[in-house]
Amino acid sequence: SDARWALAVVDSRCFTFGFGSEHETKALVPLIDLFNTFVPLESGPERWNCWFVGDSVAEGGYLRAETDIQEGDELIHMYGEHSTAELWASYGFVPNSPMDNPYDAPLLKVDLSDLLKRDADELRVAKLEIAGGLLETQHWQDESTLVFEIP
């Protein structure tokens, strides 16, 4: 249970360094999770004023100002264009008030194991390998379930 707690703490408070690169790494950034966060529509677009930037863990990261920030202004961090479900799963919070998050989208789940259950084992494995090579990692919930957002 201590290991699960530790994993949850790290996973909900880590930031991505080298986002989108082959060296993408998640790491804790002390104190940054104390900043308030921007939530679309709830905060309003004028409320977001900084964004985390980190090319590599070795070089460290920083908050980049996205607007003019005056002395005494509150720093409000943008976590990214995440759905409410992603905010909950990744960071452990949801917006304070009910709202329509523009990044929310209905999901379509396709269970390939069910669709391919009549195929011979060798053919099913080959089809899943081909599908795995064609689709991005974020489209897979597990080794046989595809998940797509419907715009």
C-alpha positions in Angstrom: 0.0 0.0 0.0 3.0 2.4 0.6 4.2 1.7 -2.9 0.7 2.5 -4.4 0.6 5.7 -2.4 4.1 6.7 -3.5 3.3 6.0 -7.2 0.0 8.0 -7.0 1.9 10.9 -5.4 4.6 10.9 -8.0 2.3 10.3 -11.0 -0.1 13.1 -10.0 2.6 15.7 -9.4 5.2 14.9 -12.0 5.9 17.0 -15.1 7.1 15.9 -18.5 10.6 16.8 -19.7 11.5 16.5 -23.4 7.8 16.3 -24.3 7.3 14.4 -27.6 10.9 13.4 -27.9 12.4 10.0 -27.7 13.9 11.1 -24.4 10.6 12.1 -22.8 10.8 11.7 -19.0 8.6 12.4 -16.1 10.0 13.9 -13.0 8.9 15.7 -9.8 9.5 19.5 -9.8 9.5 20.7 -6.2 6.9 23.4 -5.3 5.5 23.8 -8.8 2.3 21.8 -7.9 1.6 24.6 -5.3 0.7 27.0 -8.2 -2.9 27.5 -9.0 -4.0 26.0 -12.3 -5.9 27.5 -15.2 -9.1 25.7 -16.1 -10.8 26.8 -19.3 -14.1 28.6 -19.0 -13.9 28.5 -15.2 -10.9 30.8 -14.9 -11.3 32.6 -18.2 -8.5 32.9 -20.8 -7.1 36.0 -19.2 -6.3 34.0 -16.0 -3.6 31.8 -17.5 -0.1 33.4 -17.4 2.6 30.7 -17.3 3.5 27.3 -18.7 6.0 24.6 -17.6 8.9 24.1 -20.0 11.6 21.4 -19.5 13.7 20.0 -22.3 15.6 17.5 -20.1 15.8 16.6 -16.4 19.5 17.3 -16.3 18.9 20.9 -17.5 15.9 21.4 -15.3 12.7 23.2 -16.1 11.1 26.6 -15.7 7.8 28.4 -15.9 7.6 30.5 -19.1 5.5 33.7 -18.8 2.8 33.7 -21.5 1.5 37.2 -20.6 3.0 40.3 -18.9 3.3 39.5 -15.2 3.5 42.4 -12.8 5.0 42.3 -9.3 2.4 40.9 -7.0 0.4 39.1 -9.7 -0.6 35.5 -9.0 1.1 32.9 -11.1 -1.5 30.6 -12.7 -0.1 27.5 -14.4 -1.7 25.9 -17.5 -1.6 22.1 -17.2 -2.3 21.7 -20.9 -5.3 21.0 -23.1 -6.7 18.1 -21.0 -10.2 16.7 -20.6 -11.7 16.6 -17.2 -11.0 12.9 -17.1 -7.4 13.4 -17.9 -7.0 16.1 -15.2 -8.5 13.7 -12.7 -6.5 10.7 -13.8 -3.2 12.5 -14.2 -3.2 15.2 -11.6 -5.9 14.2 -9.1 -8.2 17.1 -9.5 -11.2 18.3 -11.4 -12.5 21.9 -11.9 -14.2 23.3 -8.8 -17.5 24.2 -10.5 -19.6 22.3 -13.1 -18.7 23.5 -16.6 -18.2 22.4 -20.1 -14.5 21.8 -20.6 -13.7 22.5 -24.3 -11.2 19.6 -24.1 -13.8 17.0 -23.1 -14.8 14.7 -25.8 -16.9 11.5 -26.0 -14.8 8.3 -26.2 -15.3 5.4 -28.6 -13.9 2.2 -27.3 -13.3 -0.8 -29.6 -12.5 -4.1 -28.1 -10.5 -5.9 -30.7 -10.3 -9.1 -28.8 -14.1 -9.3 -29.2 -14.0 -8.4 -32.9 -11.2 -10.9 -33.6 -12.4 -13.8 -31.3 -13.3 -16.0 -34.3 -9.9 -15.7 -35.9 -7.2 -18.3 -35.4 -4.7 -17.4 -32.6 -1.9 -16.7 -35.1 -4.1 -14.5 -37.3 -5.5 -12.6 -34.3 -1.9 -11.9 -33.0 -0.8 -10.8 -36.5 -3.8 -8.4 -36.8 -3.1 -6.9 -33.4 0.6 -6.5 -34.2 -0.3 -4.7 -37.5 -2.8 -2.4 -35.7 -0.3 -1.7 -33.0 2.2 -0.5 -35.5 -0.3 1.7 -37.3 -1.8 3.5 -34.4 -0.3 5.9 -31.8 0.2 4.7 -28.2 -2.5 7.1 -26.9 -5.1 5.2 -28.9 -4.6 2.0 -26.9 -6.2 1.4 -23.5 -4.6 -2.0 -23.2 -3.2 -4.6 -25.6 -6.5 -5.2 -27.3 -8.7 -2.1 -26.7 -8.6 1.0 -28.9 -9.9 4.3 -27.6 -10.7 7.3 -29.9 -12.0 10.7 -29.0 -14.9 11.7 -31.1 -14.6 15.4 -32.0 
